[in-house]
Amino acid sequence: MESAESTIADGAKRSEVPRKTALLLVDIQHDFLPPDGSLAVPDGDKILPLVYRILDEAHAQFDLIVASMDCTYHPVHHVSFASTHGKEPFTAIKVPRLNSDEKITQMLWPDHCVQGTKGCEIHPEVQQRLDKLPNVQYIRKGDNVHVDAYSAFADNQYTLFTPLAKLLHSSGISHVVICGLATDYCVRATAIDARKFGFTTKVLTDAIRAVDPAKSDEVLSELVNWGCILAQSTDV
């Protein structure tokens, strides 16, 4: 005859909700990749072999795979383009905050990921692997001409949210694993928002690269302060 303790323990095991994990691939697109990307992240192509391996093993590791695409429908004359303002790329200016008289800082970039161009497409060998996997979703961001959008969850001013948070929560996801480009912008913003939305967040430090490599350690320390877990691609 089973003891009361063992019966309770068995019931607890049966009632446990299994942990579900999503892989978030952040902006692994032509324009962010050397040698030809218009906004190529230094050594951004070095993450590709790691991403390939992760995707080749993804069916056994992840319940959902999400690929974000920066500015997939990026309009010409976007607020983040240096050409829009007649300025040099990689300089910062003040632009209006939406629905406000306040001004905010905007980093200016080379034109990139413009709608209808090859630059906004996911790297082909990554795309080929995604095409073979079930449970793949795409999150498109940055199509509002007046506001930039680094995070896969929302624009930089939190005026428009992508479907990502709803997708993850409705899929029962509790943990997310993040890799992609770039450490100091879209990866950073996505990881911080993942924590804000309550997800256990792991960032694969060997499968990310920064626009400004000198800032990588600072950004990673910030992510740890937000509660992110730093790991290697071999840890998944």
C-alpha positions in Angstrom: 0.0 0.0 0.0 1.4 3.4 -1.0 2.2 5.9 1.8 0.5 9.3 1.8 3.9 10.9 1.2 4.5 8.9 -2.0 1.0 9.5 -3.2 1.4 13.2 -2.8 4.8 13.1 -4.4 3.5 11.2 -7.4 0.6 13.7 -7.7 3.1 16.6 -7.6 5.1 15.1 -10.4 2.0 14.6 -12.6 1.0 18.2 -12.0 4.4 19.7 -12.9 4.3 21.8 -16.0 7.2 20.9 -18.3 9.6 23.7 -19.1 9.2 24.9 -22.7 12.0 26.8 -24.4 12.1 29.0 -27.5 15.1 29.9 -29.6 15.2 33.6 -30.6 17.4 34.3 -33.7 17.9 38.1 -33.8 18.3 39.8 -37.2 20.6 37.3 -39.0 20.1 39.3 -42.2 22.4 40.1 -45.2 22.8 43.8 -44.4 24.2 43.0 -40.9 26.7 40.4 -42.2 30.2 40.9 -43.7 31.5 41.2 -46.2 28.8 43.0 -48.2 26.2 44.1 -45.7 25.5 47.8 -45.7 25.6 47.8 -41.9 27.9 44.8 -41.5 28.6 43.9 -37.8 32.3 43.3 -37.3 32.9 39.5 -37.4 29.1 39.0 -37.6 29.7 36.1 -40.0 31.7 34.3 -37.4 28.4 33.4 -35.6 27.0 31.5 -38.6 28.7 28.1 -38.1 27.4 28.2 -34.5 23.9 29.1 -35.6 24.0 26.3 -38.2 24.8 23.8 -35.5 22.2 25.1 -33.1 19.5 24.8 -35.9 20.7 21.4 -37.0 20.0 20.2 -33.4 17.0 22.4 -32.7 14.3 19.8 -33.1 15.6 18.1 -29.9 16.2 21.3 -28.0 13.5 23.8 -28.6 9.7 23.9 -28.6 9.5 27.0 -30.8 11.9 28.9 -33.0 11.5 32.6 -33.7 13.5 34.6 -36.2 13.3 38.4 -35.9 13.8 40.5 -39.0 14.9 44.1 -38.5 13.1 46.5 -40.7 11.9 43.9 -43.1 9.5 46.4 -44.5 11.8 49.4 -43.7 10.6 52.4 -45.7 13.0 54.6 -47.5 13.6 57.8 -45.5 13.3 56.0 -42.2 14.1 58.1 -39.1 17.2 55.9 -38.4 18.8 56.5 -41.8 21.6 59.0 -41.9 20.6 59.8 -45.5 17.2 61.0 -44.3 18.9 63.7 -42.3 21.8 64.5 -44.6 24.2 63.4 -41.8 27.0 60.9 -41.6 26.2 57.3 -40.4 27.1 56.4 -36.8 26.4 59.8 -35.5 23.6 60.7 -33.0 21.0 63.4 -33.3 17.8 64.4 -31.5 14.5 63.5 -33.0 10.9 64.0 -31.8 9.4 61.5 -29.4 6.1 60.2 -30.8 3.0 62.1 -29.5 5.2 64.4 -27.5 7.2 67.7 -27.7 10.1 65.9 -26.1 13.3 65.1 -28.1 15.2 61.8 -27.8 18.5 60.6 -29.1 18.6 58.6 -32.3 21.7 56.8 -33.7 21.9 57.2 -37.4 22.8 54.2 -39.6 23.6 53.5 -43.2 20.5 52.7 -45.2 19.8 49.0 -44.4 17.2 46.3 -44.7 15.1 48.4 -47.1 11.9 46.6 -48.2 12.3 44.6 -51.4 16.1 44.3 -51.2 18.4 41.4 -50.6 19.7 43.1 -47.6 16.6 42.5 -45.6 16.6 38.7 -46.2 17.8 36.2 -43.7 21.1 34.6 -44.6 20.3 31.8 -47.0 21.9 28.9 -45.1 20.1 30.0 -42.0 16.9 30.2 -44.0 17.4 26.8 -45.5 17.6 25.3 -42.1 14.6 27.2 -40.8 12.6 26.0 -43.8 13.2 22.4 -42.7 12.0 22.9 -39.1 8.5 22.8 -37.6 7.3 25.5 -35.3 9.2 28.4 -36.8 7.7 31.9 -36.6 9.0 35.2 -37.9 8.8 38.6 -36.2 9.0 41.7 -38.4 9.9 45.0 -36.8 10.9 48.6 -37.7 8.3 49.4 -40.4 7.2 52.7 -38.8 9.1 55.4 -40.6 9.1 57.7 -37.4 10.5 55.4 -34.8 13.4 52.9 -34.6 12.9 49.3 -33.3 15.8 47.3 -31.9 13.9 44.8 -29.7 12.0 41.9 -31.2 9.2 42.7 -28.7 8.6 46.4 -29.3 9.8 49.6 -30.9 12.3 51.8 -29.0 9.6 54.0 -27.6 7.2 51.2 -26.6 4.4 52.7 -28.8 4.0 49.5 -30.9 4.5 45.9 -29.8 5.2 43.0 -32.0 3.2 39.7 -31.5 6.3 38.1 -29.9 5.3 38.3 -26.2 1.8 37.0 -27.0 3.2 34.2 -29.2 5.6 33.0 -26.5 3.1 33.2 -23.6 0.3 31.5 -25.6 2.8 28.7 -26.6 3.6 28.1 -22.9 7.2 29.2 -23.3 9.0 30.0 -20.1 12.6 30.1 -21.2 14.2 31.8 -24.2 17.7 31.4 -25.7 19.0 34.3 -27.7 21.7 34.6 -30.4 22.2 36.9 -33.4 23.1 40.5 -34.1 24.0 42.9 -32.7 25.1 42.6 -29.1 24.9 46.3 -28.3 21.6 47.0 -30.0 19.0 44.5 -31.1 20.3 41.5 -29.0 20.6 43.8 -25.9 17.1 45.2 -26.4 15.5 41.8 -27.1 17.1 40.2 -24.0 16.1 43.0 -21.7 12.5 42.9 -23.0 12.4 39.2 -22.6 13.2 39.7 -18.9 10.6 42.4 -18.6 8.0 40.0 -19.9 9.1 37.4 -17.3 11.0 34.9 -19.4 14.1 33.1 -18.1 16.6 34.4 -20.6 19.8 32.8 -21.8 22.2 34.7 -24.1 24.7 32.8 -26.1 27.8 35.0 -25.9 29.8 33.1 -28.6 26.9 33.4 -31.1 26.5 37.2 -30.9 28.7 40.1 -32.1 28.6 43.9 -31.5 28.5 46.9 -33.7 31.1 48.3 -31.3 33.1 45.4 -29.9 34.6 47.6 -27.2 31.1 47.8 -25.6 30.5 44.1 -25.5 31.6 43.5 -21.9 29.6 46.5 -20.7 26.5 45.2 -22.4 26.9 41.7 -21.1 27.3 43.1 -17.6 24.1 45.1 -18.0 22.3 41.9 -19.2 23.4 40.0 -16.1 22.1 42.9 -14.0 18.7 42.3 -15.7 18.8 38.7 -14.7 20.0 37.2 -18.0 22.1 34.0 -18.0 25.3 34.1 -20.1 26.1 30.9 -21.8 27.9 29.3 -24.7 26.3 27.7 -27.7 27.6 24.3 -26.5 25.4 24.7 -23.4 22.1 24.3 -25.3 
